[in-house]
Amino acid sequence: MNLLALIPLAPLAGAVLIAVFRRAPAMLALLSVSAGLAASVGLLVLVEGGAAARLSLPGLPTMPLRLSGEPLQALLSLVVAGVAFFVVLYAIGYLRAEPRRSRFFFLLCFFIAAMQTLVLAADWLLLLAAWELIGLSSYLLIGFWYLRPGVASAASRAFLYTRSADIGLYLAAFVLILASGSSEIATSLQTDGSAATFAGLLLLLAAMGKSAQTPFHDWLQRAMAGPTPVSALLHSATLVAAGAILLIRSAALLPAEILLLVALVGGVTTVVTGLIALGESDLKRLLAESTSSQYGLMLIAVGAGAPQAAVLHLIAHAAIKSALFLAAGVFQHSRESTRLKDLQGVGRERAATYAGFTLAALALAGIPPLSGYFSKDAVIAATLASPHPGLFGVLALAGTLLTGAYVARALRILWRGEPRRRQVGGQVWMGAGLAGLVVCAVTLKLFFPAIESLLESVPAQSPLASILGLAAAVSGLLLGGLIGGERLLGPLRPWAQQGFAIAGGVMTWVVRPALAVAHGCQRLDDRLYLAVLGVGRSGLRLGQVTRCGDENIIDRLIFSLAHASRVGGVRLRGLHNGLVHHELALTAAGGVVILGVLVALDRWIGFGVTA
């Protein structure tokens, strides 16, 4: 089977088998995801050897559906498959007592299949279909525990926020297809002029929604209501990464003014969400805001004209952030809470988990020799080599400093306090998944030269960027560890805890208008329904009147004629007795009658009979 087809089909087959058999869902999910991971590794090896990997499927008459295994796509596919494998491994232990495990692993496999399709899609039609599927499946995964208070609302909010921005992707795809005459992504990205500018703005809007960039960042922290494996997968290398992946793949299309706007959006986001994370009181929500901040750094790199630096940070962040989320899940099981005040001292009782969390956190902060240091170094170097080094560089360094500050604050809270011994089930599976991702977060730097060679581009390097980035990271760690987030924020703390919402935030400007439109459509539907119902009732009454006329007039007349004919036939039958002289007499009488009628008619209207 073609490796391109096997990568999404393997997890999809797992989802189908789980839905059909409903037995051993965890093992089926693990096997199917493992098969997808093996196929992703095979594709990367194939592409690295210089072979082309493309697959065309039937679609619209002039627009086939295409899968492509270009180096970037093969690399991202491996990242998705790798993180998914460790998350599924972890989820086996995390959800060991969950009665609806079949539903969870079905949704998880379906989501992975949709995300792999999105990564490998080589035409806009298939990409749009996959974009829709990851939106639907993420909504169902976030709302998995929908009976719990606030979960359904969080899932709906995430769906509304992202769907409001998704219109940008649809319009951009239509503009590019019309401008280039082709639905193939590589061909359409050669568009220039006003069409490229307009499409670039729309693609940025779509990326802002999916990657939770300001002002669409609020939905991500509320999505923490879902199970921890969902948070680890969706918010590290898949759902939230989709926006950044979209801009990375379309970077060649974007003109200079759009690149500037992309960098500004990323810069504002990395600072705003970093400040929110600094004042957050919940560990998972802190990590969610950190996700928005790190994707803001990736957008800065794209805007600075270095999408390859964004790719490196995306790969490092995928391993780092998923490891942090999985460790947070262990802490949650230990204390039955993710609130930081309830997690005080949990690091002492879960020393191994805390050690993994610390390594991943230091990698996120950008401390050498961990992978996050080198990926952030590439981003900062790209900003210094950009046309706006002062602006982009300051924003990237501010985001790096804030990362160190909220990471140190979390580490201090998790360690300080009294430990409480409590047994946590499923530790073997959870520990295996967490350990695998921590190892990736620590050692990924070893693969960066191979990745750069595969992408045929080397990010900008600058000793000044390394010095400034390390200084910002260490300064942030010292400030967060010694002073704490509350005092660092000062008067900004209440505003940060409200998500820096202006005039009600996106809830006022997006969600409520969307709900108002929905209610208006419902009222319109109701009125149309009543109007159609009125027409139907009138037609029913007309039918009843017609039926009454048929039954009381026409049917009675027909039945009366039939009865009269039957009675007359019975009486006339007596005349036919078989006697010849009777028949001759009747014939003569009939002839006389006919002759008399003809004579009468001749006299009345002149038939000419008597002539």
VOGU-3710 file (C-alpha; in Angstrom, 3 decimals, decimal comma):
1> mnllalipla> 0,000/0,000/0,000  1,174/3,553/-0,726  2,790/5,059/2,397  0,949/8,337/1,831  -2,369/6,526/2,037  -1,332/4,341/4,974  -0,413/7,285/7,224  -4,012/8,554/7,619  -5,697/5,217/6,890  -3,989/3,360/9,753
11> plagavliav> -5,537/5,474/12,555  -8,784/5,669/10,602  -8,895/1,862/10,443  -8,323/1,816/14,196  -11,286/4,135/14,701  -13,505/1,912/12,530  -12,444/-1,264/14,354  -13,089/0,356/17,734  -16,543/1,505/16,603  -17,437/-1,943/15,248
21> frrapamlal> -16,062/-4,292/17,913  -15,982/-2,059/21,022  -13,452/-4,397/22,594  -9,861/-3,623/23,597  -10,150/-0,032/22,275  -6,844/1,026/23,849  -4,872/-1,759/22,188  -6,555/-1,176/18,830  -5,747/2,519/19,081  -2,140/1,823/20,033
31> lsvsaglaas> -1,659/-0,665/17,180  -3,220/1,627/14,569  -1,238/4,665/15,712  1,939/2,566/15,751  1,271/1,521/12,152  0,786/5,177/11,212  4,041/6,087/12,971  5,918/3,365/11,074  4,457/4,634/7,795  5,514/8,207/8,656
41> vgllvlvegg> 9,055/7,039/9,360  9,067/5,157/6,058  7,845/8,228/4,189  10,545/10,417/5,721  13,242/7,901/4,780  11,819/7,720/1,260  11,755/11,492/0,855  15,227/11,912/2,359  16,516/9,554/-0,309  15,242/11,939/-2,966
51> aaarlslpgl> 12,177/9,957/-4,051  8,913/11,736/-4,828  5,785/10,688/-2,990  2,483/11,787/-4,492  -0,959/10,270/-4,662  -3,955/11,473/-6,661  -7,507/10,464/-5,774  -10,823/11,059/-7,597  -12,397/14,375/-6,687  -14,248/16,983/-8,685
61> ptmplrlsge> -14,059/16,599/-12,501  -11,162/19,036/-12,920  -9,949/19,061/-9,312  -8,613/15,713/-8,069  -7,743/15,181/-4,414  -3,985/15,024/-3,900  -1,675/13,801/-1,157  1,959/14,848/-1,219  5,011/13,772/0,747  7,263/16,798/0,310
71> plqallslvv> 10,077/17,063/2,895  8,184/19,551/5,085  5,004/17,504/4,989  6,828/14,237/5,708  8,582/15,842/8,665  5,370/17,289/10,129  3,601/13,977/9,600  6,272/12,229/11,666  5,909/14,835/14,428  2,135/14,306/14,565
81> agvaffvvly> 2,493/10,519/14,532  5,224/10,519/17,184  3,365/12,722/19,641  0,153/10,783/19,003  1,896/7,478/19,796  3,147/8,645/23,194  -0,163/10,333/24,028  -2,115/7,147/23,272  0,381/5,189/25,379  -0,211/7,620/28,237
91> aigylraepr> -3,999/7,608/27,786  -4,165/3,841/28,358  -3,231/4,433/31,984  -4,899/7,811/32,390  -8,337/6,526/31,331  -8,079/3,014/32,760  -11,265/3,496/34,844  -13,210/5,507/32,233  -16,418/3,650/31,264  -16,532/5,298/27,817
101> rsrfffllcf> -13,027/4,396/26,732  -14,263/3,094/23,384  -15,725/6,470/22,516  -12,565/8,289/23,609  -10,126/6,148/21,627  -12,444/6,203/18,604  -12,464/10,010/18,611  -8,715/10,164/19,233  -7,913/7,872/16,280  -10,346/9,736/14,043
111> fiaamqtlvl> -8,752/13,060/14,982  -5,242/11,747/14,255  -6,367/10,495/10,835  -7,896/13,903/10,036  -4,758/15,748/11,179  -2,495/13,543/9,081  -4,730/14,206/6,074  -4,423/17,938/6,714  -0,632/17,752/6,895  -0,291/15,683/3,712
121> aadwllllaa> -2,997/17,446/1,670  -1,653/18,888/-1,578  -4,847/20,577/-2,765  -7,220/23,031/-1,157  -10,309/20,809/-1,360  -8,766/18,006/0,663  -7,202/20,472/3,072  -10,584/22,116/3,690  -12,225/18,737/4,281  -9,508/17,767/6,788
131> weliglssyl> -9,753/21,206/8,427  -13,458/20,586/9,000  -12,857/17,110/10,412  -10,250/18,234/12,935  -12,631/20,988/14,032  -15,471/18,522/14,569  -13,392/15,863/16,305  -11,634/18,409/18,548  -15,041/19,733/19,622  -16,100/16,205/20,585
141> ligfwylrpg> -12,802/15,502/22,363  -12,834/18,736/24,366  -16,444/18,035/25,352  -15,792/14,356/26,122  -16,881/14,820/29,746  -19,861/16,902/28,656  -21,905/16,021/31,750  -19,440/17,856/33,970  -20,186/21,522/34,693  -18,680/23,915/32,170
151> vasaasrafl> -17,341/21,276/29,784  -20,049/21,599/27,127  -19,729/25,377/27,272  -15,938/25,181/26,831  -16,284/22,879/23,818  -18,910/25,138/22,242  -16,785/28,222/22,835  -13,753/26,586/21,206  -15,909/25,569/18,256  -17,401/29,056/17,829
161> ytrsadigly> -14,064/30,860/18,114  -12,307/28,685/15,567  -15,289/28,522/13,219  -15,531/32,317/13,192  -11,963/32,511/11,896  -12,277/29,501/9,560  -14,194/31,631/7,066  -10,814/33,158/6,238  -9,464/29,830/5,006  -12,509/29,181/2,817
171> laafvlilas> -12,366/32,588/1,181  -8,579/32,387/0,745  -8,861/28,991/-0,944  -11,543/30,284/-3,328  -9,486/33,389/-4,149  -6,348/31,353/-4,858  -8,186/28,766/-6,938  -9,841/31,470/-9,040  -6,616/33,448/-9,421  -4,421/30,480/-10,352
181> gsseiatslq> -6,983/28,261/-12,076  -5,861/25,268/-10,037  -6,802/23,744/-6,683  -3,267/22,421/-6,178  -1,660/24,261/-3,270  1,829/24,478/-4,780  0,468/25,994/-7,995  -1,898/28,431/-6,295  0,884/29,781/-4,047  2,525/31,283/-7,137
191> tdgsaatfag> -0,255/33,892/-7,218  0,889/37,492/-6,811  -0,549/40,983/-6,754  -3,732/41,994/-4,980  -5,024/38,424/-4,934  -1,981/37,312/-2,923  -2,430/40,189/-0,470  -6,117/39,483/0,040  -5,543/35,738/0,358  -2,692/36,352/2,810
201> lllllaamgk> -4,950/38,402/5,085  -7,577/35,667/5,024  -5,030/32,927/5,744  -3,744/34,942/8,695  -7,286/35,207/10,054  -7,735/31,439/9,830  -4,355/30,823/11,495  -5,166/33,236/14,314  -8,305/31,288/15,147  -6,753/27,813/15,075
211> saqtpfhdwl> -3,490/28,780/16,772  -5,277/30,847/19,451  -3,598/34,141/18,606  -4,770/37,419/20,104  -7,677/38,235/20,204  -8,759/34,595/19,705  -6,607/33,213/22,537  -9,386/32,860/25,111  -10,824/29,589/23,782  -7,632/27,611/24,333
221> qramagptpv> -7,435/27,912/28,113  -11,122/27,035/28,432  -10,511/23,939/26,306  -8,545/22,547/29,274  -11,865/21,109/30,443  -11,122/18,084/28,243  -9,060/15,062/29,347  -5,315/15,696/29,740  -4,313/13,432/26,791  -6,583/15,565/24,611
231> sallhsatlv> -4,894/18,738/25,840  -1,459/17,226/25,230  -2,267/16,152/21,671  -4,475/18,998/20,460  -2,420/21,818/21,905  1,092/20,684/21,091  1,444/19,267/17,581  -2,003/19,019/16,024  -5,051/21,288/16,321  -3,334/24,474/17,487
241> aagaillirs> -0,362/23,731/15,242  -2,654/23,731/12,196  -2,706/27,534/12,025  1,068/27,834/12,187  1,463/25,009/9,647  -0,907/26,847/7,301  1,228/30,010/7,410  4,501/28,073/7,149  3,294/26,283/4,021  1,964/29,490/2,452
251> aallpaeill> 4,906/31,728/3,447  6,068/31,978/-0,187  2,733/33,572/-1,113  2,755/36,329/1,509  3,900/39,811/0,408  6,024/41,993/2,672  3,137/43,919/4,223  1,334/40,698/5,185  4,542/39,255/6,652  4,838/42,365/8,808
261> lvalvggvtt> 1,269/41,888/10,005  1,894/38,192/10,727  4,913/39,083/12,870  2,987/41,787/14,731  0,133/39,411/15,512  2,612/36,815/16,772  4,549/39,396/18,786  1,483/40,819/20,481  0,252/37,317/21,235  3,510/36,088/22,738
271> vvtglialge> 3,582/39,043/25,138  -0,121/39,171/26,014  -0,545/35,438/26,598  2,800/35,300/28,415  1,507/37,878/30,881  -1,735/35,941/31,285  0,235/32,738/31,978  2,263/34,612/34,588  -0,888/35,364/36,572  -2,742/32,089/35,934
281> sdlkrllaes> -3,943/30,086/38,948  -4,446/26,752/37,129  -1,566/24,644/35,811  -3,272/23,390/32,658  -4,581/26,858/31,808  -1,068/28,231/32,345  0,244/25,690/29,842  -2,555/26,614/27,436  -1,594/30,285/27,503  2,013/29,217/27,069
291> tssqyglmli> 0,954/27,374/23,910  -0,504/30,549/22,429  2,667/32,415/23,387  4,982/29,868/21,732  2,940/29,827/18,533  3,224/33,596/18,621  6,997/33,129/18,429  6,527/30,889/15,398  4,457/33,570/13,689  7,208/36,089/14,426
301> avgagapqaa> 9,654/33,787/12,637  7,322/33,449/9,645  6,853/37,217/9,510  10,610/37,699/9,722  10,962/35,624/6,557  12,323/32,494/8,232  9,622/29,799/8,162  12,320/27,148/8,653  13,008/28,617/12,114  9,295/28,351/12,857
311> vlhliahaai> 9,421/24,673/11,802  12,265/23,962/14,239  10,419/25,630/17,105  7,194/23,843/16,163  8,941/20,466/16,361  10,663/21,248/19,659  7,482/22,717/21,128  5,468/19,638/20,148  7,611/17,369/22,318  8,092/19,899/25,116
321> ksalflaagv> 4,493/20,971/25,557  2,988/17,504/25,259  5,449/16,324/27,963  4,401/19,204/30,212  0,723/18,411/29,761  1,221/14,723/30,471  3,131/15,528/33,648  0,332/17,878/34,645  -2,076/14,955/34,205  -0,085/12,878/36,687
331> fqhsrestrl> -0,157/15,766/39,162  -3,905/16,095/38,564  -4,492/12,416/39,361  -2,391/12,771/42,488  -4,344/15,762/43,862  -7,648/15,535/41,941  -7,119/19,129/40,849  -5,077/21,277/38,500  -5,278/24,465/40,569  -1,813/25,595/41,543
341> kdlqgvgrer> -2,736/26,123/45,193  -3,877/22,484/45,361  -0,693/21,261/43,677  1,749/22,777/46,159  4,319/20,178/47,096  3,181/17,636/44,510  6,684/17,663/43,026  8,077/16,182/46,240  5,730/13,216/46,173  6,084/12,652/42,417
351> aatyagftla> 9,815/13,211/42,103  10,283/11,346/38,813  7,358/13,148/37,181  8,579/16,467/38,558  12,040/15,791/37,135  10,533/15,192/33,688  8,370/18,300/34,063  11,439/20,327/35,039  13,473/19,179/32,045  10,623/19,990/29,655
361> alalagippl> 10,022/23,339/31,378  13,685/24,340/31,110  13,630/23,314/27,449  10,583/25,533/26,952  12,351/28,410/28,673  15,318/28,018/26,312  18,103/26,690/28,521  20,985/24,879/26,768  21,663/22,163/25,810  17,944/21,369/25,602
371> sgyfskdavi> 16,095/21,593/22,276  14,089/24,705/23,109  17,258/26,758/23,415  18,297/26,046/19,829  14,840/26,521/18,315  14,338/29,839/20,128  17,839/30,863/19,140  16,828/30,321/15,505  13,709/32,466/15,984  15,585/35,315/17,659
381> aatlasphpg> 18,345/35,200/15,040  15,689/35,419/12,331  14,204/38,534/13,938  17,601/40,227/14,094  18,178/39,453/10,402  14,708/40,712/9,385  13,841/44,131/7,915  12,508/45,174/11,371  15,072/43,824/13,858  14,284/46,338/16,580
391> lfgvlalagt> 10,558/45,601/16,665  10,617/41,852/16,029  13,642/41,247/18,231  12,171/43,057/21,226  8,904/41,126/20,954  10,682/37,753/20,662  12,968/38,513/23,621  9,997/39,696/25,697  8,206/36,432/24,956  11,331/34,480/25,922
401> lltgayvara> 11,682/36,363/29,201  8,019/35,796/30,090  8,388/32,098/29,263  11,175/31,766/31,800  9,172/33,715/34,379  5,983/31,634/34,276  7,945/28,386/34,013  9,958/29,234/37,154  6,788/30,257/38,984  5,144/26,909/38,199
411> lrilwrgepr> 8,233/24,940/39,237  8,444/26,794/42,544  4,791/26,241/43,406  4,897/22,560/42,499  7,926/21,976/44,733  7,156/24,129/47,753  4,672/22,661/50,200  4,009/19,430/52,003  3,791/16,193/49,994  0,735/13,973/50,298
421> rrqvggqvwm> 1,064/10,317/49,546  -1,733/9,040/47,326  -1,760/6,033/45,071  -2,198/6,759/41,363  -3,263/3,933/39,058  -1,989/3,395/35,543  1,451/4,814/36,373  3,329/2,409/34,107  1,518/3,464/30,948  1,454/7,126/31,940
431> gaglaglvvc> 5,129/7,081/32,878  6,111/5,421/29,596  4,306/8,033/27,503  5,722/10,906/29,558  9,268/9,522/29,524  9,274/9,124/25,751  8,292/12,752/25,202  10,750/14,075/27,787  13,553/12,206/26,013  12,442/13,801/22,733
441> avtlklffpa> 12,356/17,260/24,329  15,898/16,819/25,608  17,519/15,179/22,560  15,763/16,720/19,555  18,646/19,138/19,034  20,695/16,207/17,758  18,340/15,934/14,778  18,199/19,653/13,900  21,111/19,479/11,385  19,386/16,596/9,572
451> iesllesvpa> 16,109/18,527/9,593  17,800/21,616/8,159  19,401/19,479/5,471  16,054/17,911/4,646  14,394/21,326/4,321  17,373/22,570/2,272  17,588/25,731/4,362  19,662/26,769/7,336  18,143/29,282/9,769  20,045/32,464/10,437
461> qsplasilgl> 22,721/32,136/13,131  23,925/34,949/15,323  26,114/34,949/18,434  24,239/38,053/19,559  20,924/36,198/19,279  22,290/33,338/21,394  23,533/35,717/24,080  20,355/37,791/24,163  18,086/34,743/24,127  19,941/33,007/26,956
471> aaavsglllg> 20,051/36,235/28,966  16,294/36,703/28,535  15,579/33,083/29,503  17,786/33,166/32,621  16,430/36,570/33,641  12,884/35,253/33,338  13,712/32,182/35,425  15,257/34,326/38,150  12,383/36,808/38,197  9,707/34,122/38,260
481> gliggerllg> 11,519/32,008/40,827  12,508/34,770/43,213  9,751/37,340/42,860  6,748/35,368/41,586  4,134/36,154/38,994  1,795/38,192/41,185  4,367/40,803/42,143  5,862/40,875/38,658  2,505/41,721/37,097  1,735/44,458/39,620
491> plrpwaqqgf> -1,286/46,515/38,535  -1,646/44,387/35,404  -2,594/41,317/37,451  -6,429/41,815/37,499  -6,454/42,577/33,783  -4,215/39,594/33,020  -6,504/37,301/35,021  -9,389/38,517/32,845  -7,444/37,632/29,704  -6,817/41,301/28,784
501> aiaggvmtwv> -10,375/41,431/27,481  -11,376/44,801/26,026  -15,081/45,684/26,237  -16,013/42,102/26,951  -13,411/40,605/24,608  -14,214/38,125/21,873  -17,228/36,985/23,890  -18,811/40,351/23,079  -17,424/40,784/19,596  -17,608/37,215/18,251
511> vrpalavahg> -19,533/34,736/20,383  -22,573/36,839/21,222  -23,008/38,124/17,649  -22,695/34,548/16,390  -25,297/33,388/18,888  -27,538/36,337/17,947  -27,312/35,355/14,280  -28,110/31,774/15,243  -31,153/32,864/17,255  -32,259/35,084/14,376
521> cqrlddrlyl> -31,976/32,150/11,990  -33,977/30,066/14,417  -36,716/32,683/14,574  -36,715/32,886/10,777  -36,984/29,115/10,615  -39,856/29,203/13,069  -41,697/31,845/11,052  -41,127/30,011/7,810  -42,282/26,845/9,511  -45,453/28,547/10,706
531> avlgvgrsgl> -46,053/30,005/7,245  -45,560/26,627/5,619  -47,710/25,100/8,326  -50,487/27,630/7,538  -50,351/26,762/3,849  -50,425/23,117/4,767  -53,454/23,592/6,986  -55,279/25,458/4,214  -54,467/22,664/1,817  -55,695/20,148/4,384
541> rlgqvtrcgd> -58,999/21,981/4,758  -59,407/22,162/0,954  -58,725/18,473/0,787  -61,332/17,786/3,433  -63,944/19,839/1,499  -63,035/18,000/-1,728  -63,282/14,665/0,024  -66,675/15,603/1,437  -67,923/16,549/-2,074  -66,537/13,324/-3,508
551> eniidrlifs> -68,147/11,166/-0,856  -71,533/12,909/-0,551  -72,237/13,938/-4,170  -70,104/12,245/-6,817  -69,811/8,882/-5,064  -73,551/8,777/-4,289  -74,449/9,679/-7,894  -72,143/6,997/-9,290  -73,425/4,407/-6,835  -77,060/5,350/-7,676
561> lahasrvggv> -76,441/4,975/-11,426  -74,740/1,672/-10,842  -77,651/0,458/-8,704  -80,219/1,596/-11,270  -78,298/-0,132/-14,056  -78,074/-3,319/-12,036  -81,844/-3,276/-11,202  -82,773/-2,460/-14,798  -80,589/-5,282/-16,044  -82,259/-7,741/-13,688
571> rlrglhnglv> -85,700/-6,709/-14,886  -84,827/-6,718/-18,600  -83,227/-10,137/-18,232  -86,714/-11,606/-17,786  -87,635/-10,676/-21,371  -84,990/-13,021/-22,753  -86,764/-16,364/-22,280  -85,565/-18,115/-25,468  -89,007/-18,176/-27,300  -88,619/-17,153/-30,969
581> hhelaltaag> -92,054/-15,577/-31,360  -91,439/-13,405/-28,302  -88,123/-12,222/-29,765  -89,801/-11,380/-33,118  -92,553/-9,466/-31,353  -90,001/-7,444/-29,387  -88,054/-6,748/-32,570  -91,165/-5,484/-34,357  -92,135/-3,318/-31,402  -88,649/-1,892/-31,266
591> gvvilgvlva> -88,681/-1,109/-34,978  -91,990/0,725/-34,598  -90,587/2,786/-31,746  -87,442/3,688/-33,692  -89,497/4,657/-36,747  -91,735/6,826/-34,629  -88,746/8,618/-33,126  -87,240/9,289/-36,525  -90,521/10,700/-37,865  -90,808/12,983/-34,860
601> ldrwigfgvt> -87,240/14,232/-35,282  -87,777/14,845/-38,968  -90,714/17,062/-38,272  -88,798/18,888/-35,540  -85,424/19,546/-37,137  -85,789/18,212/-40,691  -83,724/15,069/-41,097  -85,339/14,394/-44,491  -86,726/10,996/-43,491  -90,207/11,530/-45,016
611> a> -88,821/12,679/-48,306
//
